[in-house]
């Protein structure tokens, strides 16, 4: 499977966080904002820990 609707959102969220982090320092609040924008509400529990 090349694309998965749910996991695709996680990939986009992580990609946006990494892109921002490369350009400048990113705060926890900024990371949460990007997660809420690109992923699901509960994602803020798993994504930061994974990064």
MARMI-415520 format. One record per atom (N, C-alpha, C): residue in one letter; x, z, y. Coordinates in steps of 0.05 Angstrom, whole numbers, padded with zeros to 5 digits, always signed. Each point is the difference from the previous one (the first is absolute). Example, Ala and Ser with C-alpha at 12.3 -4.5 7.8 and 13.67 -1.06 7.14 Angstrom:
<kelums>
a+00264+00156-00114;a-00018+00000+00024;a+00018+00000+00024;s-00007-00014+00021;s+00016+00001+00024;s-00015+00014+00022;
</kelums>
This chain:
<kelums>
x+00017+00000-00023;x-00017+00000+00023;x+00018+00000+00025;x-00003-00020+00017;x+00016-00002+00024;x-00010+00017+00023;x-00026+00004+00001;x-00012+00014+00022;x-00020+00020-00010;x+00001+00024+00011;x-00019+00020-00007;x-00011+00011+00026;x-00026+00000+00003;x-00013+00008+00026;x+00009+00028+00009;x-00001+00019-00018;x+00007+00028+00007;x+00030+00003+00005;x+00016-00009-00019;x+00029+00003+00003;x+00011-00017+00023;x-00013-00022+00006;x+00009-00016+00023;x-00001+00016+00026;x-00020+00017+00003;x-00002+00016+00024;x+00023+00020+00002;x+00008+00011-00023;x+00023+00018+00000;x+00026-00015+00008;x+00003-00024-00011;x+00024-00016+00007;x+00001-00006+00029;x-00023-00007+00012;x-00001-00006+00029;x+00006+00025+00016;x-00010+00022-00008;x+00005+00025+00015;x+00030+00007-00001;x+00012-00001-00024;x+00028+00007-00002;x+00017-00021+00015;x-00007-00025-00001;x+00015-00021+00015;x-00001+00006+00030;x-00024+00007+00010;x-00002+00005+00029;x+00016+00025+00008;x+00001+00020-00017;x+00015+00024+00005;x+00030-00006+00001;x+00009-00015-00020;x+00029-00007-00001;x+00008-00018+00023;x-00018-00018+00008;x+00006-00018+00022;x+00004+00017+00026;x-00019+00018+00005;x+00002+00018+00023;x+00025+00017-00001;x+00007+00010-00024;x+00023+00018-00003;x+00026-00015+00006;x+00001-00025-00007;x+00024-00016+00005;x+00004-00004+00031;x-00022-00004+00014;x+00001-00006+00028;x+00005+00025+00017;x-00010+00023-00009;x+00004+00025+00015;x-00007+00024-00018;x+00007+00024+00008;x-00008+00023-00015;x-00030+00002-00001;x-00010+00009-00023;x-00029+00002-00004;x-00007+00029-00005;x-00020+00010+00013;x-00009+00028-00004;x-00021+00001-00022;x-00005+00024-00008;x-00020+00004-00021;x-00028-00009+00009;x-00006+00005+00026;x-00026-00009+00010;x-00002-00030+00001;x+00022-00013+00007;x+00000-00029+00001;x-00003-00011-00029;x+00013+00012-00019;x-00003-00008-00027;x-00029+00003-00010;x-00012+00023+00007;x-00028+00004-00007;x-00018-00021+00012;x+00005-00007+00025;x-00016-00020+00014;x+00002-00027-00015;x+00024-00007-00008;x+00003-00026-00014;x-00013+00001-00027;x+00002+00022-00013;x-00013+00003-00027;x-00030-00003+00003;x-00012+00013+00020;x-00029-00001+00004;x-00008-00029+00008;x+00017-00014+00014;x-00006-00027+00008;x+00001-00020-00023;x+00019+00004-00019;x+00004-00020-00021;x-00009+00009-00028;x-00004+00025-00004;x-00006+00010-00028;x-00026+00016+00001;x-00002+00018-00019;x-00024+00016-00003;x+00005+00028+00011;x-00022+00015+00006;x+00002+00026+00012;x+00018+00020-00015;x-00002+00000-00026;x+00016+00019-00015;x+00029-00009-00005;x+00007-00023+00009;x+00026-00011-00004;x+00022+00015+00015;x-00008+00015+00021;x+00020+00015+00015;x+00012+00023-00016;x-00013+00006-00023;x+00011+00020-00017;x+00022-00011-00018;x-00002-00024-00008;x+00019-00011-00020;x+00022-00017+00012;x-00006-00016+00020;x+00019-00019+00011;x+00024+00014+00013;x-00003+00019+00018;x+00024+00013+00012;x+00018+00013-00021;x-00012+00012-00020;x+00015+00013-00021;x+00017-00020-00015;x-00012-00024-00005;x+00014-00021-00014;x+00023-00012+00016;x-00003+00000+00026;x+00021-00011+00017;x+00022+00020+00005;
</kelums>
